[in-house]
Amino acid sequence: MSELDDLEPKALPEAMAEARILVVDDNPANLAVLAELLAEAGFRSVDVESSPEKAVERWLAHPYDLLLLDMRMPGLDGLEVMARLRTQIADGDYLPCIVLTAQTDPETRAAALDAGALDFILKPFDLDEALKRIRNALQTRLLHRQARQRLDAYGQTISAQQQALAAREHDIAYLASHDSITGLLNRHGLCRGLESLTREGHKALVFLLIELSDADQLILLEGTQSVDYLLREAGTRLASLVGERGGLCGVWRGQTFLAVFPQTADLELEVDRIFDTIFAPLPFHGSHVVLHGRGGYALVTDEGSGIDIQQSNAALRAAGLALASAHRLSNRALLYDARMAERFARRHRIERAMQEALQTQAEQFQLAYQPKVDIHGHRVVGCEALLRWHHPTLGTISPAEFIPIAEDTGAIEILGLLVMDRVFAFLSRRLQHGPWTLPIAINVSARQFELMRARGMSLVNAIETRRAHYRIPRGLIELEITESSLLTDFDGSSTFHVGSRRSSLPRMR
């Protein structure tokens, strides 16, 4: 009984059994073994070739689904064969090649991978392992082909839709009032629709804003056409739901939809139903995509002659405040309440006050030094510089309130450098009165890193420049790098000692 007889054949899917496979090896024994292995496994279209030059000609004449390629052959070696074939690969495709080799050294493997190889089958062959690797490669190839076919079909659909839209371009009125991607009303069309709606004498209307938060990321991953498709699907779902209620909907801006409809008996339940429908998984390239977003809504009522345009505008502003108050990835909507307006008004005052203070009254920002105590040795091992803001009219403003605003507005860069200057100046004055060995930790926002990098600046260079200017010995400054977006779970801070190799993992709250 041969080794092939020990292999239990598994039924192949029809598409895989019909896959075209080319085996290239200058050793006839290897060709015979692999041909018999593939035939026993159920593959019905296997060609073998001992000449690498003829193998290239075969492939170029009719590309195969899988290439099993020996690395060392007279004339052309495996690397040269792959190089010639790769020049003929279409955009978006790849060379489905498994290398046959007895060499296991890293250099050989690296050269094969660089040339485009997907996998290796080592000589002498482990037939069971070889068959599994071949099946895996073909499964990947079949999935790739199916995805390309779906993408081509989707491209044809998009092309047909674009042609249909181009045919309507002569209708200026339509283009002026409709979104070119979704076909829904645009802002101009929605404003005209609201004017009509207010003339119908409605006593209670719901204004709902829905924002897709991850569309920009999808553009980077899948391209604009794919995101356009997802926006169209989301818009179609919204239009169907709102149309049932006698309302109107459209694109308010970018990836934000507006829906206006009469109040229902259970408003919160109705809004949840809309969100569950819009953010349900969308079919996409043979799988499903889950979109993320947020929403805000406001209810306006009038028991008199009905809701007018001024009340509609006020309701739109209220829905916008509720939208901005919701978490951008929550897939839920918040109902407006007056505290949202108060919070945004305070945020605006703090933002303006911060700009003024950083320009002309930086003394409003002060540092407090909090000791760090070793609870086991009961001794002070360092301290942390904490930024405090004392405003003449707003009073003491918590860092938990003003630091996120500074990060959003970019002021965190100036604040961070201000803290560094104050700490280095403090250490310089203190060292004039005698030795000082306690390191001082400075909190540095990840946003500050991002802003400085965007301007071609280096935080490390900024620190080293100040350390040299103030003549501060190495090891007296620590940096605690915090990521504000993680503060809801843990403080995400990593401590680095300037001038040393010590660091600490994130500390859990």
Buried (B, 14 or more C-beta within 10 A) or exposed (E): EEEBEEBEEEEBEEEBBEBBBBBBBBBEEBBEBBBBBBEBBBBEEBBBBBBBBEBBEBBEEEBBBBBBBBBBBEEBBBBBBBBBBBEEEEEEEEBBBBBBBEBEEEEBBEBBEEBBBBBBBBBEBEBEEBBEBBBEBBBBBBEBBEBBEBBEEBEEEBEEBEEEBEEEEEEEEEBEBBBEBBBBBBBEBBBBBBEEBBEEEBBBBBBBBBBBBBBEEBBEEBEEBBBBBBBBBBBBBBBEBBEEBEBBBBBBEEBBBBBBBBBBEEBEEBBEEBBEEBBEEBEBBEEEBEBBBBBBBBBBEBEEEBBBEEBBBBBBBBBBBBBBBBEBEBBBBBBBEEEBBEEBEEBEEBBEBBEEBBEEEBEBBEBEBEEBEEEEEEEEEBBBBBBBBEBEEBEEBEBEEBBBBBBEEEBBBBBBBBBBBBBBBBBBEBBEEEEBEBBBBBBBBBBBBEBBEEEEBEBEEBBBEBBEEBEBEEEBBBBBBBBBEEBEEEBBBBBBBBBEEEEEEBEEE
